[in-house]
Amino acid sequence: MFHTPDTETLRLCSVLTSIAFGLVFALFRFGGRREPYFAHWSASAFLYAAVLIGFEAARGQLFVTSLLMGALAATNMLIVSGLRAFDGKPPFRPWMLAPVAGCVVVHVLPALVGARGPGLGAWTQAGDTVAIAVSAALAGGILIASGRREKSRARRIAGLAILGYLPGYAVVLAANLLITPRINYLALIPMLSDQLLLGVLNLGLLAIPAERAQQRLRDAALRDPLTGAWNRAGFDRQAGRLASAGATVLAIDLDHFKQINDRHGHLAGDTVLIELARLAGAEVASLGGAFGRLGGDEFVAILPASRAPDAQACASQIHEACRKYTEGMPEWTTSIGVSQIMAGETGHQAALHRADGALYRAKLTGRNKLTA
C-alpha cells in the first residue's frame, strides 16, 4: 500500500541533500580550484539547510519566522551573486536586498497592521508564498536569460529547476485563499518539489564551470597557438556563418617573410606574425568579421555582407597599419588580395580562390600592394 511521506521526513531529505551539495561546493572553493563563486553557492546550500531546520524549531515565533523567510529568499540571491562572480561582475548589487526584505516585511505585515481572526494564518502564508515565489522567479529568470546570452545549457537547466518550484507555490497559494478549512498536507508540496528539483538545481550549478572549461578547450582547438587567430578549421567554421552574397574575403600575406627569419631570427619572425594578427584581427573584429591564419605567413579574413562598403577601407587600414608598425622589429609590409562572394555561390572558397589570385598579382607587381 502506498503511504504519503510525512513533512518531517521530506524536510530531513532536503536538509541532507543541501548539506551534501554545500560540502561539494565548499571543497571546490577551498580545494585546488579556489573559485569565489563556489563560496556563494556553498553558502546558499548551507543556508537553505539551516532555514529548513529553523522553520521546524521556530513554530509560532513571528519575528524569528520572518527572518527565516528573508533567509530563504537570500538563498536564491546567493545563487545569483555566485553567477555574477562567475561572470566576473560585482557579486552583490543593492537590488538583491529587495526580495529578502520583502519576505521579512510580508510575513510580519498582517500582525503589524493588527489583523486578527482565524484567517490570519492563511493570509500570512499566502503572502509568504507570493514573496518567496517572486525571489525564485527573479533568480530563475536571471539564470535562464544569462544561459541564452552565453549559450549555456547548464545555466538554463539551473534556472528551470528554480522556476519549477513556482507551480507548487501556485497550488499552495490557491489552496490558502480558496479552500476552507486549510489542508494539512499543503506543507508537503514545497518539500516534494525539493525532492524533484533540488538535485537538478545544484547539479546544474556544478555544470556551469565545467561547461565553460569544455568550451575553452573547444575554442583552443580552433585557435592558432602562436597568434591566437582562428586556425584553418576555426576560420572555416566562422566563415560558415558569415558567408553570403556580398561578403568580402581578404587574403593577406607577409612580404619576404623568409628573409625576416633568415636575417633577424625566428623569434623576430614570430613577433611579426603576432603583430600582424593583432593589428589585422582588431580591424576585422571591429567590423564583425573573422580573421584566421592558414599557415606560415598566410592569413585570411572575411567581412559580412552588411559591411561590404567598408571592406576596401578595412583592407587599406590593415595594409597601412602593418607598413607603419616597425617598433623594435625589422621593417615589414603586406600584400593583400580582396574578393567578394558572388550571388549563387555557397561558402567562401570560391571568393578565397579569387582573393588568392589577386594576392598573387600583387606579389608579381612588386609586393606591398592591395589588389582587388
N, C-alpha and C positions, 0 to 999 in steps of 0.2 A: 504494500500500500504506500502511496506517495504521501510524504509528510512535508508540510510547509516549513522551511527553515525559520528559526527564530531570529529576531533582530540582533540579539547579543552575539550569536554565532557568526552571522554575516559581518557584524562590526569587527569582531576579532580577526576574521579573514582579511578584511580591508586593512586593519592596523598592521598585521603581519606582512602583507604584501607591500604596503607603503614603506615599512621599516626596511624590508629587503631591498627595494629599489633605492631607498635613501642611502643605504650602505654601499650599493654598487656605484652610485653617483659620487659618493664621498671617496671611495677607493680610487676612482678615476681622477678626482680633483687633487687628492693628496698623494697619489702614487706617482708614476713616472710622467704622466701627461701634464698635470698641474694646469689644466684649463679652467679659467674662472667661472665659465658658465655652468660647469658641473656643480659648483658650490650652490648656485641658485636653485638648480633642480633638486639637489640633495636636501636643501632647506625646505623646499616645497613638500617633498615626500615626508620628511620627518614632522613638519608642522601639521600636515594632514593627519598623520597617525596620532599626534598629540591632541588635535582638535576632537577626533573621534572618541578618545579616552576621556577628554574633558567634558564632552556632552553627557556622557554616562554619569560622571561624578557631580555635575552642576545642575541637576534637575531642580527646577523651581527657583533658581537663583538668577534673577532677572539680569543684573548688570554683568555677572560672570558669563552668562549665556550670550549676551550681546557682544562681549569681547571675543568669544569663541566664534560667533558669526563673522565678525570682522577678520579674524584669523583665517577662517575658511575662504573668504574672498582673497586674502593675501596669498593663499596657496596658488591661486590662479595667476595673480600678478607676478609671483616669483617665477612662474613658468615663462611669462612674457619677458621679465627682466633678464632671465637666462638666455632667451633667444636674442635679445638685443645685445647682450655681451658677446654672444657667439658671432654676431654680425659686426662686431667692432664699434658698436654705438654705446653711449652712456646708458648703463643698465636701468637706472631709475629715473622716472620723469614725474613731475608733480601730479599729473592727471591720474596716476596709478593709485593715489590715495583716495580718489573719489569713490570707487566701488567698495573699498574697505570701510571708509567712514559711512557710506550709505547703508551697509549691512548692520553696522552698530546702531545707527540712528533709527532705522526702520524697526529694529527689534524692540527698542525701548520707547518708541514714539507713542504707541497706544496707551501705555501706562503713564507716560508723562502728561498726556492730554486728559487724563482722568477717566479713560474708558473702563467700564466695569461690566460685569454680567457674564453669562455662560458663553457668549460669542467672542469674548476677548481672546481666548486661546486660538480659535480658528482664524481670526483676523491677524493675529501676530504671526502664526505660522504661514499664512498666505503672504504677508509682507516679506517674511524671511525668504520664502521660496522665490518670489519675484526678484529680490535683491541679489540672491546668490546666482539666480539664472542670468541676470544681467552681467555679472562678473564672468560667468562661464562663457556667455555668448561673446563678450569682448575678447577674452583670451583665445577662444576657438577661432573667432573671425580673424584675429591678427595672425595666428599660425597659418590659416588657410590662405590669406592674402599674401603673406610672405612666401608661402610654398608655391603659389602661382608665379610670383615675381621671380623667384630663384629657381623655378622648375624643380622643386624638391618634393618628391613623393612622401618622404618621411615627415616633413612639416604638415603636409595635408592630412596624413593619417593621424598625427597627434591632434591636430585641430578638429578633425571629425570625431575623434574619441571624446573630446571635451563637449562638443556640440551634441554628442549622443546622449548626454545627461538631460538635455532640455525636454524631450518628450516625457520623461519621468517626472520632471518638475511640473510640467503642464498637467499631468494626471493628479499630482498631489494638490496643486492649486485649485483645480476644478472640484476635486472632492471636498476640500476645505470650505469652499464657497457655496457649493450647490447641494451637498449631501448632509443631512442631519438625521441622526447623530453622526458624529465623526467615526470613520472606520478605523479600527485598531491597527490594521495592517499597513496603514499609509507609510509608516517609518520604514517598512521593508523595501519600498520602491527605490529610494536612493542607494540602499545597501545592495540590492540586486543589480542596479546599474553599475555599481563598483565592480562586482564580480565579472561583469562583461567587459567593462571599459577601462578599468584602472591599469591592467596589464598592457592593454593596447596603447594607452597614452604614454606610459613610461618606456615601452619598447620603441615607440615612435620617436621619443626624445633621444633615446640612446642611438637610434639610427641616423639622426641628423649629422653629427660629426663624421660618422662612418661613410655616409653618402657623399659628403664634401671631399673626404680623402680619396674615395674612388674616382670622383670627378677630376680631381687634380692629377691623379695617375693617368686617367684617360687623356687629359689635356697635355700632360708631359710627353706622352707617346706620340702626339701630333705636333710637337714643337721641335724646332731645330735647337739642339743643346747649346750651340755657340752663340747665336744671335737672339734666340727667343722668338724668332719669327715662325710662322707655320711651316712645317716641312711639307713635302710634296703631298702626302696623304691628307694632312691637315688643311692645306690650301684647297685641294680638290673638294673637300667637304664644305669649306666656307664658300667656295665659288659656286657650289651647287645651289645655295640659297640666293645668290646674287645674280647668277647668270640669267639674263633675259635680253630681248632685243633692245639695243641701245646701251647696254652695259659696256664699259671700256676696260680693255686689258692692256697692261703695261709690261713689257719685257725689259728688264734692267740688267746691265752688265758692267762690271768694272773694267776700265781700260788698262791694259798692260799689267794685269794683276800678278802674273808670274814674275815680272821684273821687280815689283814691290817686294815679293817674297825673297827673290834672289839677292837684291841689293840691301834690304833692311831687315831681313829675317822673317820667319813665320809669325812671330809674335806681333810684329808691325802689321803683317797681312791680316791676322785675326782682328786686330784693333780696327783696321779699316772696314772689314766686313761688319763688325759690331756697330760702328758708327753709321755706316750706310743703312743698316737695318733700323737703327734708332731714328735717323732723320727721315727716311722714306716711310717707315712704318707709322710714325706720328702723323705725317701729312696725309697718308691714305686713311688712317683711322679717323681723322677729323672729318672726313667726307663719308664715313660709314662703310668704307671698303675693307678689303682683306689683303694682307701682304705676306708673302712667303718666300722661302729660299728653296730653289730647286736643287741646288748643289753647287759646290765650288763658289764662284763669284757670280752665279746666275740667280737673279731674283725676279719675282713676278708680283703683280698687283692687279686687283680687279675693283672697279668702282661701280656702284649701282647705276642703273639707267637714269634714275632721278637726278644724279649728279653729272650727267653727260656734259652739260655746258661748262662744268668746272674741270673736266678731265685734262684738257690741254694745259690749263694753268697749273694744275697739280703736278703734271709731268715736268713742266718748266721749273717749278719751285724745287722739286726734288733734284733736278739737274743742276740748278744754280746753287742750292744748299750744299750739295756734295762737292761741287767745284771749288767753293769758297772755304769749306771746312778742312783745314790742314793743321789744326793746333796740335803740336807735338808729334806730328806724323809726316810721312812723305806726302808730297802733293799728289792728289789722285782725282780722276774725273770718271764720269759715267757716260755710257751710250744708252739711249732709251728708244725702244720701238713701241708705237701706240697703234691699237686697232680697236674696232667696235664689233660687238656681236650683232650679226645681221638678222633681219626678220626671217623666221623659219629655221634658224639654227638652234639646235638643242645642245646645251652645255657651252663651255668656254674654250674647248680645244681648238676649234677652227680659228677663232679670233686670236688665240695664243700663237698658233702657227703663223698667222699673218703678222702679228707683232714681232715674232722672231725674225721674219723676213725683213721687216722694217729695221730691226736692230742690226741685222747683218749688213744692210745697205749703209747704215750709219758707220759701222766699223770700216767698210770698204772705202768710204769717202773721207776718212780722216779721224774718226772717233770723236769723243767729246761732243756728241750731237744728239739732237732729239728729232726722230723721224716718225712720221705718221703714215 
